[in-house]
Amino acid sequence: MSANVITKETIGKTSPANHEGLTLRQAGLVVAFSMLIMTAVTPLAEFGVFHKLIIPGNIEQTVQNILGHKGLFLTGIFFFLVNYILDVVIAWALYFLLAGANRAVSLLAAWFRLVYTAIGLFSVLHLVTAFRLLNVPDYFGAFGSDQLHAQVKLLLNSFRWDWSIGLLLFGIHLILVGYLIYRSGYIPKIIGILLVINGTAWIVDNLQPYLFPTAHLEFLFVTYFAELIFMFWLLVQGWKLPEAA
């Protein structure tokens, strides 16, 4: 038989339905429960740990807080690592959930989230380095108290700066996800619209220090509820999504 002849057997072997992957229902539930865990651990890291230990404008007190609560500081780092691991899982599952709307754009959206995650993981390394500086005795002798505090302050600030740059890419990711949801036909269009607004808000908010530093953008906070609305919709309705691959 010629190598170019297509038989029923070869069609069955190459059919997309036989390729390994997630169904819509599986992908939706993976996204939903990953977002639910993220919603728990990320605020714990941000508000339960770092807002308590890191005092803006007072690096001396911040250093004392970190040295006095080493376990708490490491817990915050661990929570951020869990957050970014879940980002990878969500990027993977969202690709399968939204590929039916446009596979190429779904892949692009996944890559934007993965690059954001890589930047976020790199930013967490600044926290790890700051912790090591404060807990390795040799550094006190090498730098002295003032220089060591300056190094720690730079690392803590770099963590925030790098993260904010990554959030620009996260905003683009949300805009693409919102577009795909709007086109999907199996997720309400309003959620797609809200996510596009949410992604735009992330971009504007993180460009604010550079382009319009005097602007007051606190009102953008309300747009961030779009991600929670998407998560709750998937938790409730994800079980009803079709099993089609």
Secondary structure as a PSIPRED ss2 file (coil, helix, strand):
# PSIPRED VFORMAT (PSIPRED V4.0)

   1 M C   1.000  0.000  0.000
   2 S C   1.000  0.000  0.000
   3 A C   1.000  0.000  0.000
   4 N C   1.000  0.000  0.000
   5 V C   1.000  0.000  0.000
   6 I C   1.000  0.000  0.000
   7 T C   1.000  0.000  0.000
   8 K H   0.000  1.000  0.000
   9 E H   0.000  1.000  0.000
  10 T H   0.000  1.000  0.000
  11 I H   0.000  1.000  0.000
  12 G H   0.000  1.000  0.000
  13 K H   0.000  1.000  0.000
  14 T H   0.000  1.000  0.000
  15 S C   1.000  0.000  0.000
  16 P H   0.000  1.000  0.000
  17 A H   0.000  1.000  0.000
  18 N H   0.000  1.000  0.000
  19 H C   1.000  0.000  0.000
  20 E C   1.000  0.000  0.000
  21 G C   1.000  0.000  0.000
  22 L C   1.000  0.000  0.000
  23 T C   1.000  0.000  0.000
  24 L H   0.000  1.000  0.000
  25 R H   0.000  1.000  0.000
  26 Q H   0.000  1.000  0.000
  27 A H   0.000  1.000  0.000
  28 G H   0.000  1.000  0.000
  29 L H   0.000  1.000  0.000
  30 V H   0.000  1.000  0.000
  31 V H   0.000  1.000  0.000
  32 A H   0.000  1.000  0.000
  33 F H   0.000  1.000  0.000
  34 S H   0.000  1.000  0.000
  35 M H   0.000  1.000  0.000
  36 L H   0.000  1.000  0.000
  37 I H   0.000  1.000  0.000
  38 M H   0.000  1.000  0.000
  39 T H   0.000  1.000  0.000
  40 A H   0.000  1.000  0.000
  41 V H   0.000  1.000  0.000
  42 T H   0.000  1.000  0.000
  43 P H   0.000  1.000  0.000
  44 L H   0.000  1.000  0.000
  45 A H   0.000  1.000  0.000
  46 E H   0.000  1.000  0.000
  47 F H   0.000  1.000  0.000
  48 G H   0.000  1.000  0.000
  49 V H   0.000  1.000  0.000
  50 F H   0.000  1.000  0.000
  51 H H   0.000  1.000  0.000
  52 K H   0.000  1.000  0.000
  53 L H   0.000  1.000  0.000
  54 I C   1.000  0.000  0.000
  55 I C   1.000  0.000  0.000
  56 P C   1.000  0.000  0.000
  57 G C   1.000  0.000  0.000
  58 N C   1.000  0.000  0.000
  59 I H   0.000  1.000  0.000
  60 E H   0.000  1.000  0.000
  61 Q H   0.000  1.000  0.000
  62 T H   0.000  1.000  0.000
  63 V H   0.000  1.000  0.000
  64 Q H   0.000  1.000  0.000
  65 N H   0.000  1.000  0.000
  66 I H   0.000  1.000  0.000
  67 L H   0.000  1.000  0.000
  68 G H   0.000  1.000  0.000
  69 H C   1.000  0.000  0.000
  70 K H   0.000  1.000  0.000
  71 G H   0.000  1.000  0.000
  72 L H   0.000  1.000  0.000
  73 F H   0.000  1.000  0.000
  74 L H   0.000  1.000  0.000
  75 T H   0.000  1.000  0.000
  76 G H   0.000  1.000  0.000
  77 I H   0.000  1.000  0.000
  78 F H   0.000  1.000  0.000
  79 F H   0.000  1.000  0.000
  80 F H   0.000  1.000  0.000
  81 L H   0.000  1.000  0.000
  82 V H   0.000  1.000  0.000
  83 N H   0.000  1.000  0.000
  84 Y H   0.000  1.000  0.000
  85 I H   0.000  1.000  0.000
  86 L H   0.000  1.000  0.000
  87 D H   0.000  1.000  0.000
  88 V H   0.000  1.000  0.000
  89 V H   0.000  1.000  0.000
  90 I H   0.000  1.000  0.000
  91 A H   0.000  1.000  0.000
  92 W H   0.000  1.000  0.000
  93 A H   0.000  1.000  0.000
  94 L H   0.000  1.000  0.000
  95 Y H   0.000  1.000  0.000
  96 F H   0.000  1.000  0.000
  97 L H   0.000  1.000  0.000
  98 L H   0.000  1.000  0.000
  99 A C   1.000  0.000  0.000
 100 G C   1.000  0.000  0.000
 101 A C   1.000  0.000  0.000
 102 N C   1.000  0.000  0.000
 103 R H   0.000  1.000  0.000
 104 A H   0.000  1.000  0.000
 105 V H   0.000  1.000  0.000
 106 S H   0.000  1.000  0.000
 107 L H   0.000  1.000  0.000
 108 L H   0.000  1.000  0.000
 109 A H   0.000  1.000  0.000
 110 A H   0.000  1.000  0.000
 111 W H   0.000  1.000  0.000
 112 F H   0.000  1.000  0.000
 113 R H   0.000  1.000  0.000
 114 L H   0.000  1.000  0.000
 115 V H   0.000  1.000  0.000
 116 Y H   0.000  1.000  0.000
 117 T H   0.000  1.000  0.000
 118 A H   0.000  1.000  0.000
 119 I H   0.000  1.000  0.000
 120 G H   0.000  1.000  0.000
 121 L H   0.000  1.000  0.000
 122 F H   0.000  1.000  0.000
 123 S H   0.000  1.000  0.000
 124 V H   0.000  1.000  0.000
 125 L H   0.000  1.000  0.000
 126 H H   0.000  1.000  0.000
 127 L H   0.000  1.000  0.000
 128 V H   0.000  1.000  0.000
 129 T H   0.000  1.000  0.000
 130 A H   0.000  1.000  0.000
 131 F H   0.000  1.000  0.000
 132 R H   0.000  1.000  0.000
 133 L H   0.000  1.000  0.000
 134 L H   0.000  1.000  0.000
 135 N H   0.000  1.000  0.000
 136 V C   1.000  0.000  0.000
 137 P H   0.000  1.000  0.000
 138 D H   0.000  1.000  0.000
 139 Y H   0.000  1.000  0.000
 140 F H   0.000  1.000  0.000
 141 G H   0.000  1.000  0.000
 142 A H   0.000  1.000  0.000
 143 F H   0.000  1.000  0.000
 144 G H   0.000  1.000  0.000
 145 S H   0.000  1.000  0.000
 146 D H   0.000  1.000  0.000
 147 Q H   0.000  1.000  0.000
 148 L H   0.000  1.000  0.000
 149 H H   0.000  1.000  0.000
 150 A H   0.000  1.000  0.000
 151 Q H   0.000  1.000  0.000
 152 V H   0.000  1.000  0.000
 153 K H   0.000  1.000  0.000
 154 L H   0.000  1.000  0.000
 155 L H   0.000  1.000  0.000
 156 L H   0.000  1.000  0.000
 157 N H   0.000  1.000  0.000
 158 S H   0.000  1.000  0.000
 159 F H   0.000  1.000  0.000
 160 R H   0.000  1.000  0.000
 161 W H   0.000  1.000  0.000
 162 D H   0.000  1.000  0.000
 163 W H   0.000  1.000  0.000
 164 S H   0.000  1.000  0.000
 165 I H   0.000  1.000  0.000
 166 G H   0.000  1.000  0.000
 167 L H   0.000  1.000  0.000
 168 L H   0.000  1.000  0.000
 169 L H   0.000  1.000  0.000
 170 F H   0.000  1.000  0.000
 171 G H   0.000  1.000  0.000
 172 I H   0.000  1.000  0.000
 173 H H   0.000  1.000  0.000
 174 L H   0.000  1.000  0.000
 175 I H   0.000  1.000  0.000
 176 L H   0.000  1.000  0.000
 177 V H   0.000  1.000  0.000
 178 G H   0.000  1.000  0.000
 179 Y H   0.000  1.000  0.000
 180 L H   0.000  1.000  0.000
 181 I H   0.000  1.000  0.000
 182 Y H   0.000  1.000  0.000
 183 R H   0.000  1.000  0.000
 184 S H   0.000  1.000  0.000
 185 G C   1.000  0.000  0.000
 186 Y C   1.000  0.000  0.000
 187 I C   1.000  0.000  0.000
 188 P C   1.000  0.000  0.000
 189 K H   0.000  1.000  0.000
 190 I H   0.000  1.000  0.000
 191 I H   0.000  1.000  0.000
 192 G H   0.000  1.000  0.000
 193 I H   0.000  1.000  0.000
 194 L H   0.000  1.000  0.000
 195 L H   0.000  1.000  0.000
 196 V H   0.000  1.000  0.000
 197 I H   0.000  1.000  0.000
 198 N H   0.000  1.000  0.000
 199 G H   0.000  1.000  0.000
 200 T H   0.000  1.000  0.000
 201 A H   0.000  1.000  0.000
 202 W H   0.000  1.000  0.000
 203 I H   0.000  1.000  0.000
 204 V H   0.000  1.000  0.000
 205 D H   0.000  1.000  0.000
 206 N H   0.000  1.000  0.000
 207 L H   0.000  1.000  0.000
 208 Q H   0.000  1.000  0.000
 209 P H   0.000  1.000  0.000
 210 Y H   0.000  1.000  0.000
 211 L H   0.000  1.000  0.000
 212 F C   1.000  0.000  0.000
 213 P C   1.000  0.000  0.000
 214 T C   1.000  0.000  0.000
 215 A C   1.000  0.000  0.000
 216 H C   1.000  0.000  0.000
 217 L C   1.000  0.000  0.000
 218 E H   0.000  1.000  0.000
 219 F H   0.000  1.000  0.000
 220 L H   0.000  1.000  0.000
 221 F H   0.000  1.000  0.000
 222 V H   0.000  1.000  0.000
 223 T H   0.000  1.000  0.000
 224 Y H   0.000  1.000  0.000
 225 F H   0.000  1.000  0.000
 226 A H   0.000  1.000  0.000
 227 E H   0.000  1.000  0.000
 228 L H   0.000  1.000  0.000
 229 I H   0.000  1.000  0.000
 230 F H   0.000  1.000  0.000
 231 M H   0.000  1.000  0.000
 232 F H   0.000  1.000  0.000
 233 W H   0.000  1.000  0.000
 234 L H   0.000  1.000  0.000
 235 L H   0.000  1.000  0.000
 236 V H   0.000  1.000  0.000
 237 Q H   0.000  1.000  0.000
 238 G H   0.000  1.000  0.000
 239 W H   0.000  1.000  0.000
 240 K H   0.000  1.000  0.000
 241 L C   1.000  0.000  0.000
 242 P C   1.000  0.000  0.000
 243 E C   1.000  0.000  0.000
 244 A C   1.000  0.000  0.000
 245 A C   1.000  0.000  0.000
